[in-house]
Amino acid sequence: MSPVTPYSPLRRLALAGGVLLASGLGASIADAQGTPAGAARNMGGGQCSANRYNCADTPNPLPAATTVWIEEMTWMDVRDAVAAGKTTVIITTGGMEPNGPWLVTGKHNYVLHTNCEAIARKLGNALCAPTVKFVPEGRIDPPSGHMTSPGTISVNEPTFRALLTDIVHSLKQHGFTNIILIGDSGGNQGGQRAVADSLTALWKGAPVVAHVQEYYDYAKVSEHMKSKGLVSGTSDGLHDDPVITLNMLVDDPNSVRYDDRVRAGLASIDGVSLADRARMQSLGWEIVAFRAQVTADAIQKAIANKGTLPAPPRPARPPR
């Protein structure tokens, strides 16, 4: 990451007391300032004294959650999942950008909705944080990059890094020991790596904070799918291709306007027909499974490394 500036994540961490908390001094200062006795037992958005379901140690009255998405869990679900060993959490970053005439602007977010769940279940001990949907997409004013197209939402790089830093720090406070960053868009990769490297240096690998570049390797996915006839070697010249389309299709067919395209005779991309829905969905799930396996393997290696691995070499390819 660049040197500490008034807007850098490290500076914001220091101003917020993050370094003190990370070193264990924050609690001592809070006690010295008169934190009420028993306050540590207050959870759930209320006071333990007012209702036992606000107490840190009250058993969950409902069955264990089956979802891996933190936003779909209660605070008790998350507490119990971490206590049961689900101490790896995946932070996904998507985007809001133009993707040709067929794909919705939230393309990356739909992809991640399916893929993060598949990765978490492959690992077996992981949860997914809510997808970060606002990422650098170009200069806002005057617009550049994707910002020239309506529907795009961009944030400045320092804002993106500061947001990721605060999310990672929040998850650290709740007991996650492995915090993983994956991004489905090219512009997200550098900021994620910088945040992970900075926090690894700050916290010395406890928790492990790692950017996993291997997730964002569409060239490898395309090579894998060639044998399935999904890569024709031609291009429609759009910000789209069969791999990304089918990865979205299995999450929500409307995200690729599937039914509308079939009715209009437009169900193809890069010379590949999408008209056989059952086959396309089967291939879509194969893409998800392949990406989940590659990413889960890379996450385990990053955890063993106590941080981000060196960037892997790969052939050049236009960012998706």
Secondary structure as the mmCIF struct_conf table of DSSP 4:
data_model
#
loop_
_struct_conf.conf_type_id
_struct_conf.id
_struct_conf.beg_label_comp_id
_struct_conf.beg_label_asym_id
_struct_conf.beg_label_seq_id
_struct_conf.end_label_comp_id
_struct_conf.end_label_asym_id
_struct_conf.end_label_seq_id
HELX_LH_PP_P HELX_LH_PP_P1 SER A 2 VAL A 4
TURN_TY1_P TURN_TY1_P1 PRO A 6 TYR A 7
BEND BEND1 SER A 8 SER A 8
HELX_RH_AL_P HELX_RH_AL_P1 PRO A 9 LEU A 15
TURN_TY1_P TURN_TY1_P2 ALA A 16 GLY A 17
HELX_RH_AL_P HELX_RH_AL_P2 GLY A 18 SER A 23
TURN_TY1_P TURN_TY1_P3 GLY A 24 GLY A 24
HELX_RH_AL_P HELX_RH_AL_P3 LEU A 25 ALA A 32
TURN_TY1_P TURN_TY1_P4 GLN A 33 GLY A 34
HELX_LH_PP_P HELX_LH_PP_P2 THR A 35 PRO A 36
TURN_TY1_P TURN_TY1_P5 ALA A 37 GLY A 38
HELX_RH_3T_P HELX_RH_3T_P1 ALA A 39 ARG A 41
STRN STRN1 ASN A 42 ASN A 42
TURN_TY1_P TURN_TY1_P6 GLY A 44 GLY A 45
BEND BEND2 GLY A 46 GLY A 46
TURN_TY1_P TURN_TY1_P7 CYS A 48 ALA A 50
HELX_RH_3T_P HELX_RH_3T_P2 ARG A 52 ASN A 54
STRN STRN2 CYS A 55 CYS A 55
TURN_TY1_P TURN_TY1_P8 ALA A 56 ASP A 57
HELX_LH_PP_P HELX_LH_PP_P3 THR A 58 ASN A 60
BEND BEND3 PRO A 61 LEU A 62
HELX_LH_PP_P HELX_LH_PP_P4 PRO A 63 ALA A 65
STRN STRN3 TRP A 69 TRP A 69
HELX_RH_3T_P HELX_RH_3T_P3 ILE A 70 GLU A 72
BEND BEND4 MET A 73 MET A 73
HELX_RH_AL_P HELX_RH_AL_P4 TRP A 75 ALA A 83
TURN_TY1_P TURN_TY1_P9 ALA A 84 GLY A 85
STRN STRN4 THR A 88 THR A 93
STRN STRN5 MET A 96 MET A 96
STRN STRN6 ASN A 99 ASN A 99
TURN_TY1_P TURN_TY1_P10 GLY A 100 TRP A 102
STRN STRN7 LEU A 103 LEU A 103
TURN_TY1_P TURN_TY1_P11 THR A 105 GLY A 106
HELX_RH_AL_P HELX_RH_AL_P5 LYS A 107 LEU A 123
BEND BEND5 GLY A 124 ASN A 125
STRN STRN8 ALA A 126 CYS A 128
HELX_LH_PP_P HELX_LH_PP_P5 ALA A 129 THR A 131
STRN STRN9 VAL A 132 VAL A 132
STRN STRN10 VAL A 135 VAL A 135
BEND BEND6 GLY A 138 GLY A 138
TURN_TY1_P TURN_TY1_P12 ILE A 140 PRO A 143
HELX_RH_3T_P HELX_RH_3T_P4 GLY A 145 THR A 148
BEND BEND7 SER A 149 SER A 149
TURN_TY1_P TURN_TY1_P13 PRO A 150 GLY A 151
STRN STRN11 ILE A 153 SER A 154
HELX_RH_AL_P HELX_RH_AL_P6 GLU A 157 GLN A 173
TURN_TY1_P TURN_TY1_P14 HIS A 174 GLY A 175
BEND BEND8 THR A 177 THR A 177
STRN STRN12 ASN A 178 GLY A 183
BEND BEND9 ASP A 184 SER A 185
HELX_RH_3T_P HELX_RH_3T_P5 GLY A 186 ASN A 188
HELX_RH_AL_P HELX_RH_AL_P7 GLN A 189 TRP A 203
TURN_TY1_P TURN_TY1_P15 LYS A 204 GLY A 205
BEND BEND10 ALA A 206 PRO A 207
STRN STRN13 VAL A 208 HIS A 211
HELX_RH_3T_P HELX_RH_3T_P6 GLN A 213 TYR A 215
HELX_RH_AL_P HELX_RH_AL_P8 TYR A 218 MET A 225
HELX_RH_3T_P HELX_RH_3T_P7 LYS A 226 LYS A 228
TURN_TY1_P TURN_TY1_P16 GLY A 229 GLY A 229
BEND BEND11 GLY A 233 GLY A 233
BEND BEND12 GLY A 237 HIS A 239
HELX_RH_AL_P HELX_RH_AL_P9 PRO A 242 LEU A 249
TURN_TY1_P TURN_TY1_P17 VAL A 250 ASP A 251
HELX_RH_3T_P HELX_RH_3T_P8 PRO A 253 VAL A 256
TURN_TY1_P TURN_TY1_P18 ARG A 257 ARG A 257
HELX_RH_AL_P HELX_RH_AL_P10 TYR A 258 ALA A 264
TURN_TY1_P TURN_TY1_P19 GLY A 265 GLY A 265
STRN STRN14 SER A 268 ILE A 269
TURN_TY1_P TURN_TY1_P20 ASP A 270 GLY A 271
STRN STRN15 VAL A 272 SER A 273
HELX_RH_AL_P HELX_RH_AL_P11 ARG A 277 ASN A 305
TURN_TY1_P TURN_TY1_P21 LYS A 306 LYS A 306
BEND BEND13 GLY A 307 GLY A 307
HELX_LH_PP_P HELX_LH_PP_P6 THR A 308 PRO A 313
#
